[in-house]
């Protein structure tokens, strides 16, 4: 079977979907991986080629709505599908789901009925339009939300299978009528984590916290910084590390704001860490106070490494932590509650910290093993 996998960011084809693509190839399928070009495209193409997957670049902006550019992206996707002639298309992230789905619908009109084209969509999160930090919702974002709902509905009409990474997204999409009634709806435990790449490690030095994320307000970066100030007032030896890159997203933290935090000394900025394993091994606790996620991959990696986790009681995040067992859940947008949870970790006995670390590892093995997640997806797509 010929399979076309469409993503919005080339490195994610390796970092997030690599094991899934490899599993498809190991089952005898021919796979083309599609995403926009970026600085790492040549390296991505080489890594995919090593496992017999062809990388096909397309023009597609990750963020923003530009009708002319997006229409061109749709045309390019359609031409690509007509050239590749896949039997199945799997799209993930917002624009690939929308425009990939629309391209599938158009391709069906132009292809012979003897060569049906199946489609599946993976909802990995709702994106800036649904989760932006601004309150209340302004007119511009309200209009973008309305447009996004229409585009999602039209794009998903192509899908026979729709995957969701958390129950909140599934409930919202179905409640809004965005998912076709005839589509098979499948819930999966995020993208999974490769336990072999993230083996358990002894806990790092006391009082070292780590947050790894794109530097967006919606990830809770500001709450992390504010909580760090509160905790350091009581525990001056506590260390708060932040790793991640600046982003073109409208909710991004600016260079100036980041520079001010670094100058203040409240956080230790690590930049964009690759690979991330050394940073996880050096920390004692992992923190992600995000407002909403599909399922946060960084949390899964921290759990597999054996780290107690503090994250938000928010869609996508709350499923990764059993409160008081492998960490703590805190209300989103609440730096005081976040600081209180950090203090609880600092003050609890060592045996309790070790117990939480083991609980994270157990949960990663039970729910989030990438091979279990991928097997579930392949079965649902009848591959």
VOPAGU-2260 file (C-alpha; in pm, 1 decimal, decimal comma):
REM VOPAGU-2260
SITE   aa  ch    i         X         Y         Z
SITE  UNK   A    0       0,0       0,0       0,0
SITE  UNK   A    1     115,5     354,2     -76,7
SITE  UNK   A    2      89,2     589,9     221,5
SITE  UNK   A    3     136,9     967,2     230,2
SITE  UNK   A    4     200,0    1125,4     572,6
SITE  UNK   A    5     160,2    1504,9     585,3
SITE  UNK   A    6     301,2    1717,3     868,4
SITE  UNK   A    7     341,8    2088,8     924,9
SITE  UNK   A    8     707,3    2082,0    1037,0
SITE  UNK   A    9     973,3    1862,9     876,9
SITE  UNK   A   10    1166,1    1769,5    1195,2
SITE  UNK   A   11     844,7    1634,2    1347,2
SITE  UNK   A   12     843,5    1361,8    1082,1
SITE  UNK   A   13    1147,5    1217,7    1256,5
SITE  UNK   A   14    1110,5    1339,4    1614,9
SITE  UNK   A   15     737,9    1266,9    1657,6
SITE  UNK   A   16     636,0    1031,8    1374,8
SITE  UNK   A   17     963,2     851,3    1306,8
SITE  UNK   A   18     868,5     525,9    1483,1
SITE  UNK   A   19     523,7     529,1    1319,8
SITE  UNK   A   20     671,9     578,0     972,1
SITE  UNK   A   21     923,7     302,5    1039,3
SITE  UNK   A   22     646,1      70,3    1155,1
SITE  UNK   A   23     459,3     135,7     828,1
SITE  UNK   A   24     768,0      50,3     624,5
SITE  UNK   A   25     834,4    -264,6     830,8
SITE  UNK   A   26     484,1    -383,2     739,4
SITE  UNK   A   27     571,0    -360,0     371,9
SITE  UNK   A   28     411,2     -26,7     283,4
SITE  UNK   A   29     560,9     242,3      59,5
SITE  UNK   A   30     570,5     571,6     249,8
SITE  UNK   A   31     612,4     932,6     137,7
SITE  UNK   A   32     661,7    1194,1     411,6
SITE  UNK   A   33     544,1    1545,5     328,4
SITE  UNK   A   34     620,5    1875,7     505,9
SITE  UNK   A   35     744,4    2229,1     433,9
SITE  UNK   A   36    1115,4    2282,2     381,8
SITE  UNK   A   37    1318,5    2422,4     671,7
SITE  UNK   A   38    1682,9    2465,2     772,2
SITE  UNK   A   39    1705,7    2097,3     870,1
SITE  UNK   A   40    1534,4    1963,2     557,2
SITE  UNK   A   41    1846,5    1808,2     405,2
SITE  UNK   A   42    1925,5    1622,3     726,7
SITE  UNK   A   43    1562,6    1513,0     762,2
SITE  UNK   A   44    1557,2    1389,1     403,3
SITE  UNK   A   45    1873,6    1188,0     465,4
SITE  UNK   A   46    1740,2    1032,5     788,3
SITE  UNK   A   47    1410,2     940,4     625,0
SITE  UNK   A   48    1590,3     801,6     320,0
SITE  UNK   A   49    1790,0     572,0     548,2
SITE  UNK   A   50    1464,5     394,9     639,0
SITE  UNK   A   51    1333,7     391,5     279,1
SITE  UNK   A   52    1098,7     687,9     314,4
SITE  UNK   A   53    1093,8     960,6      51,8
SITE  UNK   A   54    1070,0    1319,8     174,1
SITE  UNK   A   55     849,9    1543,8     -41,2
SITE  UNK   A   56     863,5    1917,7      43,2
SITE  UNK   A   57     561,6    2143,6      -3,5
SITE  UNK   A   58     505,3    2517,3      47,4
SITE  UNK   A   59     299,1    2546,1     366,3
SITE  UNK   A   60     323,5    2812,4     638,0
SITE  UNK   A   61     298,3    2672,3     991,5
SITE  UNK   A   62     116,7    2973,6    1134,4
SITE  UNK   A   63    -118,6    3248,6    1020,1
SITE  UNK   A   64    -391,2    3272,4     758,0
SITE  UNK   A   65    -293,8    3400,0     415,1
SITE  UNK   A   66    -567,1    3309,1     161,9
SITE  UNK   A   67    -338,9    3333,7    -140,0
SITE  UNK   A   68     -52,8    3134,6      16,2
SITE  UNK   A   69    -289,9    2876,2     162,9
SITE  UNK   A   70    -465,0    2830,2    -171,7
SITE  UNK   A   71    -126,7    2772,3    -333,5
SITE  UNK   A   72     -47,5    2515,1     -62,1
SITE  UNK   A   73    -373,7    2336,7    -139,7
SITE  UNK   A   74    -292,1    2328,6    -510,9
SITE  UNK   A   75      54,9    2189,5    -442,3
SITE  UNK   A   76     -86,7    1921,5    -211,4
SITE  UNK   A   77    -339,8    1821,8    -475,4
SITE  UNK   A   78     -71,9    1794,4    -743,7
SITE  UNK   A   79     142,3    1588,7    -509,1
SITE  UNK   A   80    -140,2    1345,8    -430,6
SITE  UNK   A   81    -219,5    1306,3    -799,4
SITE  UNK   A   82     148,4    1233,9    -869,9
SITE  UNK   A   83     206,2     992,6    -579,8
SITE  UNK   A   84    -133,0     817,8    -611,6
SITE  UNK   A   85    -141,5     705,5    -245,7
SITE  UNK   A   86    -394,7     458,6    -108,9
SITE  UNK   A   87    -400,1     632,8     230,5
SITE  UNK   A   88    -322,7     984,1     352,6
SITE  UNK   A   89    -248,7    1054,7     720,4
SITE  UNK   A   90    -232,5    1423,7     816,8
SITE  UNK   A   91    -146,2    1577,3    1152,2
SITE  UNK   A   92    -136,2    1931,7    1295,8
SITE  UNK   A   93    -379,6    2203,3    1192,4
SITE  UNK   A   94    -293,4    2305,9     836,6
SITE  UNK   A   95    -205,0    1957,1     708,2
SITE  UNK   A   96    -534,4    1825,6     848,5
SITE  UNK   A   97    -733,1    2108,5     685,8
SITE  UNK   A   98    -559,3    2145,5     350,2
SITE  UNK   A   99    -455,4    1782,3     328,7
SITE  UNK   A  100    -818,9    1685,6     378,6
SITE  UNK   A  101    -937,2    1931,9     114,7
SITE  UNK   A  102    -672,2    1802,5    -127,3
SITE  UNK   A  103    -789,9    1445,0     -66,2
SITE  UNK   A  104   -1148,5    1542,7    -147,9
SITE  UNK   A  105   -1039,5    1708,1    -472,6
SITE  UNK   A  106    -812,3    1415,9    -562,7
SITE  UNK   A  107   -1104,2    1174,9    -521,9
SITE  UNK   A  108   -1296,7    1368,8    -783,5
SITE  UNK   A  109   -1008,2    1337,0   -1029,8
SITE  UNK   A  110    -914,0     975,3    -962,2
SITE  UNK   A  111   -1072,1     659,4   -1090,7
SITE  UNK   A  112   -1323,5     496,6    -859,2
SITE  UNK   A  113   -1125,5     177,5    -900,0
SITE  UNK   A  114    -845,8     341,0    -699,2
SITE  UNK   A  115   -1012,1     469,2    -380,4
SITE  UNK   A  116    -822,1     709,3    -156,5
SITE  UNK   A  117    -863,2     668,1     219,4
SITE  UNK   A  118    -777,9     942,9     467,8
SITE  UNK   A  119    -702,4     970,0     839,4
SITE  UNK   A  120    -644,1    1276,2    1058,7
SITE  UNK   A  121    -454,5    1306,2    1384,7
SITE  UNK   A  122    -559,0    1599,2    1605,4
SITE  UNK   A  123    -249,3    1687,4    1807,8
SITE  UNK   A  124    -388,9    2004,0    1966,6
SITE  UNK   A  125    -609,4    2298,0    1878,5
SITE  UNK   A  126    -341,5    2560,1    1812,0
SITE  UNK   A  127    -309,0    2930,7    1890,2
SITE  UNK   A  128    -657,2    3033,0    1773,9
SITE  UNK   A  129    -824,9    2816,0    2039,1
SITE  UNK   A  130    -569,9    2847,5    2319,1
SITE  UNK   A  131    -424,1    3198,9    2293,8
SITE  UNK   A  132    -344,4    3372,3    2618,2
SITE  UNK   A  133    -549,1    3684,0    2546,0
SITE  UNK   A  134    -859,2    3724,9    2762,5
SITE  UNK   A  135   -1127,4    3805,3    2675,7
SITE  UNK   A  136   -1133,8    3678,6    2317,9
SITE  UNK   A  137   -1098,1    3977,7    2085,9
SITE  UNK   A  138   -1284,0    4019,7    1758,0
SITE  UNK   A  139    -990,2    3909,7    1547,0
SITE  UNK   A  140    -939,3    3584,0    1734,1
SITE  UNK   A  141   -1315,5    3523,9    1745,1
SITE  UNK   A  142   -1325,5    3556,1    1365,1
SITE  UNK   A  143   -1024,6    3325,2    1332,3
SITE  UNK   A  144   -1195,5    3068,9    1556,3
SITE  UNK   A  145   -1508,0    3076,6    1339,4
SITE  UNK   A  146   -1297,2    3038,7    1024,1
SITE  UNK   A  147   -1094,1    2756,7    1179,4
SITE  UNK   A  148   -1408,7    2563,9    1268,2
SITE  UNK   A  149   -1534,1    2586,6     910,0
SITE  UNK   A  150   -1195,9    2478,5     771,2
SITE  UNK   A  151   -1163,7    2190,9    1018,5
SITE  UNK   A  152   -1515,1    2070,8     933,1
SITE  UNK   A  153   -1448,0    2078,5     557,9
SITE  UNK   A  154   -1101,9    1922,1     589,5
SITE  UNK   A  155   -1218,6    1642,0     819,2
SITE  UNK   A  156   -1501,3    1549,4     583,3
SITE  UNK   A  157   -1238,9    1349,2     393,7
SITE  UNK   A  158   -1145,3    1134,1     693,7
SITE  UNK   A  159   -1253,9     778,1     759,4
SITE  UNK   A  160   -1054,6     778,5    1085,8
SITE  UNK   A  161    -995,9    1070,6    1323,1
SITE  UNK   A  162    -745,4    1027,3    1605,7
SITE  UNK   A  163    -756,2    1238,9    1922,1
SITE  UNK   A  164    -484,4    1260,4    2184,6
SITE  UNK   A  165    -709,1    1363,8    2473,5
SITE  UNK   A  166   -1079,4    1342,5    2562,9
SITE  UNK   A  167   -1128,6    1722,0    2582,6
SITE  UNK   A  168   -1034,2    1778,6    2218,4
SITE  UNK   A  169   -1251,5    1487,4    2113,1
SITE  UNK   A  170   -1549,4    1619,8    2307,3
SITE  UNK   A  171   -1504,2    1972,2    2169,8
SITE  UNK   A  172   -1470,5    1862,5    1807,3
SITE  UNK   A  173   -1768,0    1629,8    1826,6
SITE  UNK   A  174   -1973,6    1887,1    2015,5
SITE  UNK   A  175   -1906,8    2144,3    1741,7
SITE  UNK   A  176   -1997,6    1894,9    1472,1
SITE  UNK   A  177   -1650,6    1902,8    1314,8
SITE  UNK   A  178   -1610,8    1524,0    1290,1
SITE  UNK   A  179   -1804,4    1336,9    1019,4
SITE  UNK   A  180   -2065,2    1104,3    1165,4
SITE  UNK   A  181   -1939,8     818,1     952,9
SITE  UNK   A  182   -1578,4     858,8    1068,7
SITE  UNK   A  183   -1425,4     619,6    1317,2
SITE  UNK   A  184   -1310,0     818,5    1622,0
SITE  UNK   A  185   -1007,6     676,7    1804,1
SITE  UNK   A  186    -839,3     806,3    2120,3
SITE  UNK   A  187    -465,6     740,9    2154,9
SITE  UNK   A  188    -218,8     815,4    2435,7
SITE  UNK   A  189     -46,8    1105,7    2265,0
SITE  UNK   A  190     239,9    1044,9    2024,0
SITE  UNK   A  191     398,5     803,3    2268,3
SITE  UNK   A  192     758,1     800,7    2384,3
SITE  UNK   A  193    1043,4     573,6    2277,9
SITE  UNK   A  194    1144,1     416,1    2608,0
SITE  UNK   A  195    1473,3     297,4    2459,1
SITE  UNK   A  196    1573,4     656,8    2375,9
SITE  UNK   A  197    1461,6     788,9    2715,7
SITE  UNK   A  198    1575,9     531,6    2971,4
SITE  UNK   A  199    1526,3     594,7    3346,0
SITE  UNK   A  200    1802,1     790,2    3519,2
SITE  UNK   A  201    1886,2     869,4    3880,6
SITE  UNK   A  202    1732,4    1195,4    3996,7
SITE  UNK   A  203    1942,5    1506,4    3940,8
SITE  UNK   A  204    2066,3    1746,3    4205,2
SITE  UNK   A  205    1813,6    1871,5    4462,0
SITE  UNK   A  206    1593,8    2168,1    4375,9
SITE  UNK   A  207    1665,0    2168,1    3999,3
SITE  UNK   A  208    1346,6    2232,0    3798,1
SITE  UNK   A  209    1327,8    2209,4    3419,3
SITE  UNK   A  210    1075,6    2329,6    3162,0
SITE  UNK   A  211    1119,1    2242,4    2792,3
SITE  UNK   A  212     882,1    2410,2    2547,0
SITE  UNK   A  213     852,6    2652,5    2260,4
SITE  UNK   A  214     865,4    2996,0    2419,6
SITE  UNK   A  215     496,3    3076,8    2400,5
SITE  UNK   A  216     272,5    3242,2    2655,9
SITE  UNK   A  217      27,9    2952,8    2609,4
SITE  UNK   A  218     291,7    2707,2    2730,3
SITE  UNK   A  219     292,6    2884,6    3067,6
SITE  UNK   A  220     639,2    3037,8    3035,3
SITE  UNK   A  221     538,7    3353,4    3223,7
SITE  UNK   A  222     376,6    3152,9    3503,0
SITE  UNK   A  223     693,3    2944,5    3531,9
SITE  UNK   A  224     906,5    3257,8    3568,0
SITE  UNK   A  225     667,4    3415,2    3820,7
SITE  UNK   A  226     653,3    3095,1    4026,1
SITE  UNK   A  227    1032,7    3073,4    4019,3
SITE  UNK   A  228    1053,6    3420,6    4175,6
SITE  UNK   A  229     817,7    3316,2    4455,8
SITE  UNK   A  230    1003,8    2993,2    4529,4
SITE  UNK   A  231    1348,9    3150,6    4520,0
SITE  UNK   A  232    1237,0    3396,7    4787,8
SITE  UNK   A  233    1211,3    3097,0    5023,4
SITE  UNK   A  234    1471,2    2865,1    4867,5
SITE  UNK   A  235    1751,1    3074,7    4715,1
SITE  UNK   A  236    1939,7    2760,9    4607,1
SITE  UNK   A  237    1652,8    2641,5    4384,4
SITE  UNK   A  238    1743,3    2639,6    4014,5
SITE  UNK   A  239    1488,5    2695,8    3739,4
SITE  UNK   A  240    1600,4    2593,6    3392,1
SITE  UNK   A  241    1414,8    2683,5    3074,2
SITE  UNK   A  242    1487,1    2522,2    2737,8
SITE  UNK   A  243    1323,5    2602,2    2406,2
SITE  UNK   A  244    1330,7    2824,4    2102,0
SITE  UNK   A  245    1166,1    3153,1    2014,6
SITE  UNK   A  246     872,1    3109,2    1779,4
SITE  UNK   A  247     686,0    3307,2    1509,4
SITE  UNK   A  248     352,9    3221,2    1675,6
SITE  UNK   A  249     146,6    3530,8    1774,2
SITE  UNK   A  250     159,1    3413,6    2137,6
SITE  UNK   A  251     539,6    3398,8    2140,0
SITE  UNK   A  252     756,9    3541,2    2415,8
SITE  UNK   A  253     965,2    3822,8    2267,5
SITE  UNK   A  254    1345,1    3833,8    2260,1
SITE  UNK   A  255    1333,1    4138,5    2486,0
SITE  UNK   A  256    1116,7    3968,1    2748,3
SITE  UNK   A  257    1340,0    3660,6    2744,9
SITE  UNK   A  258    1652,3    3875,2    2777,3
SITE  UNK   A  259    1503,0    4057,1    3077,1
SITE  UNK   A  260    1430,7    3725,0    3254,1
SITE  UNK   A  261    1782,9    3602,8    3188,8
SITE  UNK   A  262    1932,1    3931,3    3311,2
SITE  UNK   A  263    1722,6    3914,0    3627,4
SITE  UNK   A  264    1876,5    3574,5    3703,5
SITE  UNK   A  265    1549,6    3406,5    3794,3
SITE  UNK   A  266    1589,6    3142,7    3523,3
SITE  UNK   A  267    1878,9    2961,1    3361,7
SITE  UNK   A  268    1806,4    2967,7    2989,9
SITE  UNK   A  269    1949,4    2664,2    2809,3
SITE  UNK   A  270    1844,2    2759,5    2455,3
SITE  UNK   A  271    1706,2    2496,2    2222,0
SITE  UNK   A  272    1857,3    2172,5    2353,9
SITE  UNK   A  273    1916,8    1885,5    2112,1
SITE  UNK   A  274    1925,5    1614,5    2224,7
SITE  UNK   A  275    1710,6    1682,4    2530,9
SITE  UNK   A  276    1814,9    1375,1    2733,2
SITE  UNK   A  277    2111,4    1539,9    2912,8
SITE  UNK   A  278    1889,2    1824,1    3035,6
SITE  UNK   A  279    1629,1    1577,6    3163,4
SITE  UNK   A  280    1895,4    1372,1    3336,8
SITE  UNK   A  281    2036,2    1681,0    3510,8
SITE  UNK   A  282    1702,6    1794,9    3654,3
SITE  UNK   A  283    1513,5    1662,3    3954,2
SITE  UNK   A  284    1163,0    1782,1    3868,1
SITE  UNK   A  285     988,3    1857,4    3540,4
SITE  UNK   A  286     737,9    2141,7    3495,1
SITE  UNK   A  287     496,7    2228,4    3213,0
SITE  UNK   A  288     224,2    2479,6    3312,6
SITE  UNK   A  289      66,2    2483,3    2963,3
SITE  UNK   A  290    -285,0    2613,3    2900,7
SITE  UNK   A  291    -372,1    2328,4    2664,2
SITE  UNK   A  292    -199,9    2049,3    2473,5
SITE  UNK   A  293    -277,7    1750,0    2256,2
SITE  UNK   A  294     -55,5    1541,4    2480,4
SITE  UNK   A  295     274,8    1709,3    2578,8
SITE  UNK   A  296     560,8    1502,4    2441,9
SITE  UNK   A  297     812,7    1668,4    2673,3
SITE  UNK   A  298     617,7    1545,9    2976,8
SITE  UNK   A  299     618,9    1190,1    2841,7
SITE  UNK   A  300     996,1    1207,8    2794,5
SITE  UNK   A  301    1038,5    1334,9    3149,7
SITE  UNK   A  302     817,0    1054,3    3282,4
SITE  UNK   A  303    1015,5     791,0    3093,1
SITE  UNK   A  304    1334,0     936,5    3243,2
SITE  UNK   A  305    1172,8     897,2    3587,2
SITE  UNK   A  306    1094,1    1252,3    3696,5
SITE  UNK   A  307     814,0    1384,0    3918,7
SITE  UNK   A  308     601,2    1619,0    3707,1
SITE  UNK   A  309     407,1    1937,1    3773,6
SITE  UNK   A  310     164,8    2025,9    3497,3
SITE  UNK   A  311    -166,2    2203,0    3446,0
SITE  UNK   A  312    -507,1    2059,8    3517,4
SITE  UNK   A  313    -587,0    2141,7    3154,9
SITE  UNK   A  314    -680,3    1947,3    2839,6
SITE  UNK   A  315    -405,2    1713,4    2727,5
SITE  UNK   A  316    -190,6    1780,8    3033,6
SITE  UNK   A  317    -412,0    1639,2    3307,6
SITE  UNK   A  318    -400,8    1286,5    3162,7
SITE  UNK   A  319     -23,9    1261,7    3218,7
SITE  UNK   A  320     -28,7    1315,1    3595,8
SITE  UNK   A  321    -218,8    1134,0    3867,0
SITE  UNK   A  322    -229,3    1407,7    4128,4
SITE  UNK   A  323     -13,9    1320,4    4427,4
SITE  UNK   A  324     108,8     997,2    4265,9
SITE  UNK   A  325     363,4    1090,7    3998,0
SITE  UNK   A  326     345,5    1465,8    4054,9
SITE  UNK   A  327      97,9    1748,0    4098,4
SITE  UNK   A  328    -172,7    1911,2    3889,1
SITE  UNK   A  329    -217,7    2286,8    3925,9
SITE  UNK   A  330    -474,3    2527,7    3779,8
SITE  UNK   A  331    -355,6    2685,5    3452,2
SITE  UNK   A  332    -252,8    3053,4    3460,8
SITE  UNK   A  333    -192,5    3038,6    3838,1
SITE  UNK   A  334     172,9    3108,1    3931,0
SITE  UNK   A  335      94,9    3103,1    4305,6
SITE  UNK   A  336     -46,9    2749,5    4285,6
SITE  UNK   A  337     247,5    2646,8    4069,3
SITE  UNK   A  338     493,1    2785,1    4325,5
SITE  UNK   A  339     310,9    2601,6    4603,6
SITE  UNK   A  340     344,2    2272,1    4416,0
SITE  UNK   A  341     715,3    2336,9    4362,2
SITE  UNK   A  342     761,0    2400,1    4734,3
SITE  UNK   A  343     578,0    2075,3    4813,2
SITE  UNK   A  344     827,1    1885,1    4599,3
SITE  UNK   A  345    1122,3    2058,1    4762,4
SITE  UNK   A  346     997,4    1993,1    5115,4
SITE  UNK   A  347     877,0    1634,1    5079,0
SITE  UNK   A  348    1096,1    1346,0    5203,7
SITE  UNK   A  349    1342,4    1186,8    4962,3
SITE  UNK   A  350    1153,9     856,8    4974,1
SITE  UNK   A  351     838,7    1030,5    4849,6
SITE  UNK   A  352    1027,5    1193,7    4563,4
SITE  UNK   A  353    1170,0     855,9    4463,1
SITE  UNK   A  354     822,4     701,9    4478,8
SITE  UNK   A  355     685,3     972,3    4247,1
SITE  UNK   A  356     975,6     921,6    4006,7
SITE  UNK   A  357     901,0     549,8    3986,3
SITE  UNK   A  358     529,3     618,7    3939,7
SITE  UNK   A  359     609,1     841,7    3639,1
SITE  UNK   A  360     819,5     565,3    3487,5
SITE  UNK   A  361     549,6     304,2    3548,7
SITE  UNK   A  362     286,7     524,4    3384,1
SITE  UNK   A  363     510,2     587,9    3081,8
SITE  UNK   A  364     562,6     215,4    3036,0
SITE  UNK   A  365     197,6     126,2    3084,0
SITE  UNK   A  366      27,5     396,8    2871,6
SITE  UNK   A  367     273,4     585,4    2657,8
SITE  UNK   A  368     513,0     331,4    2505,1
SITE  UNK   A  369     538,6     454,9    2144,6
SITE  UNK   A  370     519,0     102,0    2005,6
SITE  UNK   A  371     185,7      41,2    2181,3
SITE  UNK   A  372      49,5     375,6    2060,2
SITE  UNK   A  373     159,7     312,3    1700,9
SITE  UNK   A  374      20,3     -41,2    1696,7
SITE  UNK   A  375    -316,0     101,6    1803,1
SITE  UNK   A  376    -305,4     358,9    1521,2
SITE  UNK   A  377    -200,1     110,0    1254,2
SITE  UNK   A  378    -478,5    -126,1    1356,0
SITE  UNK   A  379    -735,2     154,8    1336,2
SITE  UNK   A  380    -612,4     243,9     985,3
SITE  UNK   A  381    -617,8    -124,1     884,3
SITE  UNK   A  382    -247,8    -128,3     797,5
